[in-house]
Structures are given as C-alpha cells and as structure tokens.
C-alpha cells in the first residue's frame, strides 16, 4: 500500500493519462537535464545504474545509487501496489546517497517493470507471496552484485506487507527492517481511518462529509470492504491530512515527480498509471486480509518510522505492536509533521533517523 488509496486514485487518473501528460518542450527538457546533472554520482567509488534483470520470470527494473560502494545498502520496497518510488526518489533521496547505497525496484505490475512485461502472463501471478519471493530474490541479487553480506530492508505502505514477510522468511539477508507507514492489520487500519475522518468532519461541521461517511457506517463492520466503500471511507481522512499532513489530500507533488525524473520517460510514466489499474482487482481482496498482530517475535532489529498524522495506515497499531513484540532491537521514531508520506514530507528528519537509528545496525562481517 503506498497505499491502497493511492492505488485507487491513480487508477482513476490512469483512465485519462495521455501523451499530453509528458513534457516535450525545450524548457521541460532543460529542467530534466538540470535534475539529471544534479543527480549524477561523480565520486570515484560511487555507483549509479538502472537496468532490468529477470526475477521470478519477469524482467524487473532496478535502480542503484550511492556515492561509496562501501556504505551500507538500503533495499527500498515501494508502496501501491504498483506505485513505484523510482520516479520520485529524486525529491528526497540525494542526501541518503552520501551515507548509503540505495536500491529501488519497480515491482511486477508497476512502472518500468509493467511496461517491459507481458501483462497477460503476469496477471495470474499478482499475489502477496509472489511479491515476497521477488523481494527475496532481488535482495540476493543486490547482495551479490554489490558484494554485501546483508542489506537494510525498508518498506513503505504496501511495501511494508512485502517487506515484513520477506524479513520473517529470510532474516539472514537483512541487518534490520525499517517500516514506514507500516501495515499491521488492514481491517483495524480501515476502522481507525474512518473514525478519524468522521470525528474531524463532525468537529468541522462538514455535513457533506458526515453524510457520506455515515452512509457506510459501521465501517468496516461485518460487511465486505469493497472498492466503493474504501473510496468513501478514505476520501475524508485524506481531506483532513491523513495522507499528507497539512496538505489535505493533495498529491500533485508526488504524481508530478515522474515528469522530471531522470529515470522515467513518457512511456514509463504512462505505465506507472496503467500498472495501478492492472493490479487493483488482483490484489485488493488479499491485501484486506493482512494481519501481523499475531507476530510476537521478530528475528532482526526493527525500526518503525511513524507519522503523527498518518490515518492512511494509522500509526497507533504499529506503535502498540512494537511495544509488545520481542526483537533483538526495536525503536519507534515519530515524525511530528508528517502523515503517511514521511520521506517526502520530512526528508531531513528521515535522513537523520536513518543515520542515528538504522546505519549503526548495519555492521558487515570482515570476511565478506
């Protein structure tokens, strides 16, 4: 889930996405060139590469960036499903690259990977376990390519479902797990998000919002969580800052990032939107059954980045789970001016938190 609601919103946008959504003028080309030049890794021991490699029968696109190959490696599992971070990481990541080598990949059905794959062949494979297997295979691939014993695994939103399961299945691959906008129990998240939206709407005297929300109450209740109910339930929590603190439901800065991304061209951008439509019906039902509440032991250090205003994947269940779970090391880091989009909303604080709480956990064996 970066997040199921983004998936729903992007699916709507995808229906109208055309070539007009891609910049073609001289000014646009110059702007892209400036960003590409700023993003160039020029240090002697740096790495900068974007390429496709076969993983689980699908050509996955991978992006690797960092100023020193000796730095710890972050493997970032994006949200959505099918909302890749590759076209927007230029907005927040440049500082990370001085201290980490950062790896992104477009998951099956997402972005550049969706563009290069046979959609009919991939459609039947879109299940959580397959995404987890992909993440593990990519971790093994990156570990060998960069000569590392282990990686730092970071998941965002939907990517926390994939990331948590990958860490539980193969703890030997990872120094630590970092959850950003962590999903713990989907139905609980839905209830808390709905209650927040209704409480804010009533306090605001927003009769339209109250009427819409009460029309699906109790939510989720005992009824199926359908796409139509999700759209109503999530509309108003986002309006009141539950996705982007202080920005209402605004996401233009995130959607627009791909227009200037050095890694994405026009066809990739269209695939970004199309991938959301492609994956929606395939994964929604399974996603709605996700539940990590029974997990009482976590095999590796775990750090949770918690947005104080996050009501897309509400932070309270994650903080409570972290309090009671047994792990070699655990830490909660609160972001007081962020909701769900922490790296984009508080990029400086995110880097500081990675340096203070995560990088010290990444100690390589001298024999590697």
Backbone torsions as a table, in degrees:
resi	resn	phi	psi	omega
1	UNK	NA	87.5	149.6
2	UNK	-116.0	70.5	-42.8
3	UNK	-113.4	166.0	-171.0
4	UNK	-61.4	-29.9	-178.5
5	UNK	-73.3	-35.0	173.9
6	UNK	-61.8	-39.4	177.8
7	UNK	-57.8	-44.4	-179.5
8	UNK	-66.0	-42.1	179.8
9	UNK	-66.4	-43.1	179.9
10	UNK	-66.6	-34.2	177.1
11	UNK	-60.6	-37.7	176.9
12	UNK	-67.4	-45.0	178.9
13	UNK	-63.1	-34.8	-175.0
14	UNK	-61.4	-31.4	-177.9
15	UNK	-63.1	-23.3	-177.8
16	UNK	-114.9	4.4	-179.4
17	UNK	-69.8	128.9	-180.0
18	UNK	-136.4	-179.5	177.7
19	UNK	-60.9	-22.8	178.5
20	UNK	-64.5	-16.9	178.8
21	UNK	-77.2	-5.7	-175.8
22	UNK	-108.4	133.2	-178.8
23	UNK	-72.3	136.4	-179.2
24	UNK	-131.3	-10.5	-176.0
25	UNK	-76.0	168.5	-178.8
26	UNK	-63.1	-39.2	179.4
27	UNK	-64.4	-39.7	178.4
28	UNK	-64.0	-42.9	179.7
29	UNK	-62.9	-40.1	178.8
30	UNK	-65.6	-39.9	179.3
31	UNK	-63.3	-43.5	177.8
32	UNK	-62.9	-38.8	-179.4
33	UNK	-66.1	-38.4	178.3
34	UNK	-62.6	-45.2	-179.9
35	UNK	-65.9	-42.0	179.0
36	UNK	-61.0	-40.6	179.7
37	UNK	-68.5	-40.8	177.1
38	UNK	-61.5	-34.6	-176.8
39	UNK	-81.4	-10.8	-176.5
40	UNK	-61.4	133.4	173.2
41	UNK	-87.8	117.7	-174.0
42	UNK	-116.1	-3.9	-178.6
43	UNK	-71.5	148.8	-173.7
44	UNK	-59.9	-33.7	-177.8
45	UNK	-104.9	21.8	-178.0
46	UNK	-83.2	172.8	177.3
47	UNK	-142.1	135.5	176.8
48	UNK	-150.5	108.7	-179.4
49	UNK	-154.5	143.8	175.8
50	UNK	-130.9	124.0	-172.5
51	UNK	-156.2	167.7	176.8
52	UNK	-109.8	143.1	177.1
53	UNK	-145.3	144.9	-178.4
54	UNK	-73.4	125.6	176.8
55	UNK	-135.0	120.0	177.2
56	UNK	58.9	33.6	178.7
57	UNK	82.6	5.6	-178.9
58	UNK	-129.1	136.8	174.7
59	UNK	-72.5	104.5	178.9
60	UNK	-92.5	135.6	175.9
61	UNK	-89.8	132.4	-175.6
62	UNK	-126.0	141.8	179.5
63	UNK	-127.0	125.3	-177.2
64	UNK	-126.0	128.2	-177.1
65	UNK	-143.8	136.7	174.6
66	UNK	178.4	152.3	-175.8
67	UNK	-86.7	-11.8	-178.2
68	UNK	-151.1	114.7	-178.7
69	UNK	-61.0	-18.4	179.2
70	UNK	-79.1	-11.2	179.3
71	UNK	-70.0	158.0	172.8
72	UNK	-59.7	153.6	-177.1
73	UNK	-106.9	130.4	172.0
74	UNK	-101.6	127.1	168.9
75	UNK	-103.0	114.6	-173.6
76	UNK	-99.8	120.2	179.1
77	UNK	-100.8	110.9	-171.3
78	UNK	-75.2	170.9	-176.9
79	UNK	-93.6	-160.0	178.3
80	UNK	132.8	-105.9	0.0
81	UNK	-59.8	154.3	174.5
82	UNK	72.1	33.2	171.5
83	UNK	-119.8	79.0	-173.7
84	UNK	-64.9	148.5	176.6
85	UNK	-89.1	-12.9	-176.7
86	UNK	-54.9	-42.4	-178.2
87	UNK	-77.4	-6.6	-179.3
88	UNK	-122.8	-2.5	-175.9
89	UNK	-66.2	-18.8	177.3
90	UNK	-63.2	-18.5	-179.6
91	UNK	-74.8	-23.8	-173.1
92	UNK	-135.7	-12.5	-163.0
93	UNK	-94.2	-16.2	-168.7
94	UNK	-55.9	-38.7	178.4
95	UNK	-66.7	-34.4	178.2
96	UNK	-56.7	-36.2	-169.6
97	UNK	-70.2	-10.3	173.6
98	UNK	-78.2	-21.1	-172.8
99	UNK	-122.1	-14.8	-179.5
100	UNK	-139.1	155.3	161.0
101	UNK	-94.6	125.0	-171.5
102	UNK	-111.0	127.6	-178.3
103	UNK	-115.8	124.6	171.2
104	UNK	-115.0	152.3	170.1
105	UNK	-142.5	146.3	174.4
106	UNK	-86.0	118.3	-176.7
107	UNK	-66.4	164.1	176.7
108	UNK	-56.4	135.3	-176.7
109	UNK	82.2	5.6	-175.8
110	UNK	-123.9	136.8	167.3
111	UNK	48.5	-128.0	-176.2
112	UNK	-63.4	-33.4	177.4
113	UNK	-66.8	-40.1	177.1
114	UNK	-64.0	-39.5	-178.7
115	UNK	-62.4	-38.3	-172.4
116	UNK	-91.9	-1.6	-175.3
117	UNK	-106.9	159.5	172.6
118	UNK	-79.2	108.6	-173.8
119	UNK	-58.9	-40.4	-178.9
120	UNK	-62.9	-37.8	-179.5
121	UNK	-71.9	-31.4	-176.7
122	UNK	-82.6	-30.1	-170.6
123	UNK	-51.9	-43.4	-176.8
124	UNK	-76.3	-2.7	-177.3
125	UNK	-104.1	0.6	-173.4
126	UNK	-81.3	84.6	178.3
127	UNK	-138.9	153.5	-173.8
128	UNK	-57.5	-43.9	-178.8
129	UNK	-60.8	-35.3	178.6
130	UNK	-68.1	-40.5	175.7
131	UNK	-61.3	-38.4	179.3
132	UNK	-66.5	-43.9	177.1
133	UNK	-60.2	-40.1	177.0
134	UNK	-61.0	-45.8	-178.4
135	UNK	-61.0	-42.1	178.9
136	UNK	-64.7	-43.9	179.3
137	UNK	-64.5	-38.1	178.3
138	UNK	-68.4	-39.0	176.2
139	UNK	-59.4	-43.6	179.1
140	UNK	-65.5	-41.1	177.9
141	UNK	-61.2	-48.0	-177.9
142	UNK	-66.0	-40.0	179.5
143	UNK	-58.3	-44.8	179.3
144	UNK	-70.7	-40.9	-176.8
145	UNK	-64.1	-37.3	-176.7
146	UNK	-100.6	0.2	177.6
147	UNK	66.6	45.1	-177.6
148	UNK	-115.5	148.1	176.1
149	UNK	-74.7	-45.0	-178.3
150	UNK	-144.2	166.7	178.7
151	UNK	-122.2	162.0	166.1
152	UNK	-91.6	126.1	-178.6
153	UNK	-100.9	121.7	179.2
154	UNK	-119.5	127.2	175.4
155	UNK	-117.9	143.0	175.8
156	UNK	-123.4	124.2	174.1
157	UNK	57.3	-120.6	175.5
158	UNK	-50.1	-35.7	179.6
159	UNK	-62.4	-19.7	176.6
160	UNK	-72.7	-27.4	175.4
161	UNK	-66.7	-49.1	178.7
162	UNK	-64.4	-44.7	-176.2
163	UNK	-65.6	-45.4	179.5
164	UNK	-60.3	-44.7	-179.1
165	UNK	-67.2	-36.0	177.2
166	UNK	-66.4	-41.5	179.2
167	UNK	-65.7	-39.0	178.9
168	UNK	-68.2	-35.2	-177.7
169	UNK	-79.3	-36.6	-175.2
170	UNK	-136.2	65.6	-178.7
171	UNK	-63.1	-20.3	-179.3
172	UNK	-65.9	-16.2	-177.3
173	UNK	-87.7	-11.8	-166.2
174	UNK	-130.2	137.4	171.5
175	UNK	-68.6	-41.2	-173.2
176	UNK	-163.1	162.8	174.7
177	UNK	-119.0	132.7	177.2
178	UNK	-118.8	119.8	176.8
179	UNK	-102.7	127.6	178.0
180	UNK	-120.1	116.9	-172.6
181	UNK	65.3	48.6	-171.7
182	UNK	-66.0	135.5	170.6
183	UNK	-92.1	123.5	174.6
184	UNK	-107.5	-49.4	178.4
185	UNK	-146.2	116.4	-171.9
186	UNK	-63.9	-44.8	-177.8
187	UNK	-65.6	-37.9	175.8
188	UNK	-63.6	-43.6	177.3
189	UNK	-57.7	-43.9	-179.0
190	UNK	-61.0	-42.8	-179.1
191	UNK	-64.8	-46.5	-178.5
192	UNK	-65.0	-39.9	178.5
193	UNK	-63.0	-45.1	178.8
194	UNK	-61.1	-46.5	-178.8
195	UNK	-62.1	-38.4	177.4
196	UNK	-63.3	-47.5	-179.4
197	UNK	-60.8	-41.9	-179.3
198	UNK	-68.2	-40.8	179.3
199	UNK	-62.9	-44.8	-179.8
200	UNK	-66.8	-39.3	-179.5
201	UNK	-64.9	-42.0	178.4
202	UNK	-65.0	-43.1	179.6
203	UNK	-64.2	-29.6	-178.0
204	UNK	-86.5	-6.4	-175.9
205	UNK	66.1	31.5	-176.6
206	UNK	-90.7	89.9	-174.1
207	UNK	-63.9	-36.9	179.3
208	UNK	-62.2	-47.5	179.8
209	UNK	-63.2	-44.2	-179.1
210	UNK	-61.2	-43.6	-179.2
211	UNK	-63.3	-42.9	-179.8
212	UNK	-64.7	-44.0	-178.0
213	UNK	-69.1	-41.7	-180.0
214	UNK	-66.6	-21.6	179.8
215	UNK	-68.1	-19.5	178.7
216	UNK	-112.5	5.5	-179.5
217	UNK	-74.3	150.9	-8.6
218	UNK	-73.3	141.5	-177.3
219	UNK	-122.2	133.7	-6.1
220	UNK	-75.9	-16.1	179.9
221	UNK	61.2	-147.2	-179.9
222	UNK	-99.2	2.8	-177.9
223	UNK	-87.9	159.1	175.4
224	UNK	-60.7	145.3	175.9
225	UNK	-89.4	91.0	-178.0
226	UNK	-84.1	166.0	177.0
227	UNK	-57.6	-43.3	-178.1
228	UNK	-63.5	-40.8	179.3
229	UNK	-67.7	-38.9	178.4
230	UNK	-61.1	-43.7	-178.2
231	UNK	-59.8	-44.7	178.3
232	UNK	-66.0	-45.1	-175.7
233	UNK	-64.1	-35.6	-174.9
234	UNK	-90.3	-20.5	-176.3
235	UNK	-56.3	-47.4	-171.8
236	UNK	-84.3	-36.5	170.7
237	UNK	-57.5	-37.3	176.4
238	UNK	-68.9	-39.4	177.5
239	UNK	-57.4	-34.0	-179.0
240	UNK	-97.3	28.3	169.4
241	UNK	87.1	13.7	-177.7
242	UNK	-77.7	-8.7	175.6
243	UNK	-106.0	-49.2	176.1
244	UNK	-126.5	112.9	-179.1
245	UNK	-59.5	131.6	175.5
246	UNK	72.1	1.0	-178.4
247	UNK	-112.4	9.8	-171.1
248	UNK	54.6	-135.2	-178.8
249	UNK	-95.1	11.8	-174.2
250	UNK	-59.7	130.3	177.2
251	UNK	-133.7	13.3	-176.4
252	UNK	-59.7	-37.2	-178.7
253	UNK	-63.7	-33.1	179.7
254	UNK	-78.5	-49.3	178.8
255	UNK	-61.8	-40.6	-175.7
256	UNK	-72.1	-15.8	-177.3
257	UNK	-57.6	-35.6	-177.4
258	UNK	-67.0	-20.6	177.6
259	UNK	-63.4	-27.6	-177.2
260	UNK	-115.9	6.6	-177.8
261	UNK	-69.4	128.8	174.9
262	UNK	-65.8	-23.3	-177.1
263	UNK	-86.8	-15.5	-174.0
264	UNK	-117.3	132.8	171.3
265	UNK	-104.5	-173.5	-173.8
266	UNK	-61.4	-43.4	-179.2
267	UNK	-65.7	-36.2	176.2
268	UNK	-63.6	-40.5	-179.9
269	UNK	-62.8	-43.5	178.3
270	UNK	-63.9	-36.2	178.1
271	UNK	-66.6	-31.7	175.9
272	UNK	-56.4	-51.6	-179.3
273	UNK	-68.6	-44.1	-177.7
274	UNK	-63.1	-34.5	-179.5
275	UNK	-62.9	-33.1	177.8
276	UNK	-65.2	-42.5	176.7
277	UNK	-63.2	-43.0	-175.8
278	UNK	-61.0	-40.4	-173.4
279	UNK	-89.5	-19.9	-168.6
280	UNK	-51.6	-60.6	-174.5
281	UNK	-71.3	-21.3	-177.0
282	UNK	-73.3	-35.1	-169.8
283	UNK	-113.2	-12.1	-171.5
284	UNK	-59.6	-48.9	-176.3
285	UNK	-60.9	-43.2	-179.1
286	UNK	-68.3	-39.7	178.5
287	UNK	-58.8	-37.1	-176.1
288	UNK	-71.2	-7.0	176.7
289	UNK	-101.5	2.2	-175.7
290	UNK	-63.6	132.8	-179.3
291	UNK	-153.1	109.3	175.9
292	UNK	-100.2	5.7	-179.5
293	UNK	-57.9	-35.7	179.5
294	UNK	-72.1	-9.8	-178.6
295	UNK	-73.5	112.4	-177.2
296	UNK	-103.8	-18.8	179.0
297	UNK	-129.9	134.5	176.9
298	UNK	-117.6	132.0	-166.6
299	UNK	-80.2	-12.7	-178.3
300	UNK	-133.2	165.1	175.4
301	UNK	-53.9	139.0	-178.3
302	UNK	-129.9	131.2	178.4
303	UNK	-125.8	128.7	179.5
304	UNK	-111.6	125.4	172.5
305	UNK	-94.0	118.6	-170.3
306	UNK	-116.8	120.5	175.1
307	UNK	-81.2	123.3	-177.5
308	UNK	-59.8	-29.5	-175.8
309	UNK	-105.9	14.5	-175.6
310	UNK	-76.3	112.3	171.0
311	UNK	-123.6	26.0	167.0
312	UNK	-94.2	-51.7	163.4
313	UNK	-121.5	87.5	-171.7
314	UNK	-50.6	139.3	-172.5
315	UNK	-76.0	-25.7	-174.2
316	UNK	-58.1	-46.9	179.0
317	UNK	-61.3	-34.3	178.9
318	UNK	-68.3	-44.9	179.2
319	UNK	-61.8	-40.4	179.8
320	UNK	-67.9	-41.7	177.4
321	UNK	-61.7	-42.3	-177.9
322	UNK	-65.2	-33.8	179.0
323	UNK	-61.1	-38.1	-172.0
324	UNK	-100.9	-15.8	-177.6
325	UNK	-72.0	146.9	174.0
326	UNK	-96.6	129.8	-178.1
327	UNK	-153.0	157.8	178.0
328	UNK	-58.1	-29.0	178.4
329	UNK	-161.8	141.5	176.7
330	UNK	-146.9	150.0	-177.3
331	UNK	-156.3	136.3	170.9
332	UNK	-106.3	131.0	177.3
333	UNK	-120.6	118.6	-177.3
334	UNK	-94.3	140.8	177.0
335	UNK	-116.2	105.4	-169.5
336	UNK	-73.9	-19.3	-177.5
337	UNK	-116.7	27.6	-179.5
338	UNK	-132.4	156.7	171.4
339	UNK	-111.5	-107.3	-174.0
340	UNK	-92.3	-23.9	-171.5
341	UNK	-101.1	55.4	-168.4
342	UNK	-54.1	-50.7	-178.1
343	UNK	-61.5	-31.6	179.2
344	UNK	-80.7	-34.9	-175.9
345	UNK	-81.7	-40.3	-179.6
346	UNK	-130.4	68.6	-175.5
347	UNK	-64.4	-37.3	179.2
348	UNK	-65.9	-46.8	178.8
349	UNK	-63.3	-37.1	178.5
350	UNK	-60.7	-45.5	178.7
351	UNK	-63.4	-44.5	179.3
352	UNK	-60.4	-42.2	179.9
353	UNK	-64.8	-38.9	177.1
354	UNK	-63.4	-40.8	-178.8
355	UNK	-71.2	-41.1	-175.6
356	UNK	-77.7	-39.8	-167.7
357	UNK	-112.0	-14.9	-173.9
358	UNK	-116.1	-47.6	-176.5
359	UNK	-57.6	-38.6	178.3
360	UNK	-62.3	-18.4	179.8
361	UNK	-81.2	-10.8	-173.2
362	UNK	-99.5	75.5	179.1
363	UNK	-104.0	118.2	-179.3
364	UNK	-84.0	148.1	173.5
365	UNK	-68.9	137.0	179.9
366	UNK	-67.5	-11.1	-179.7
367	UNK	-88.1	-10.2	-177.7
368	UNK	-71.7	NA	NA
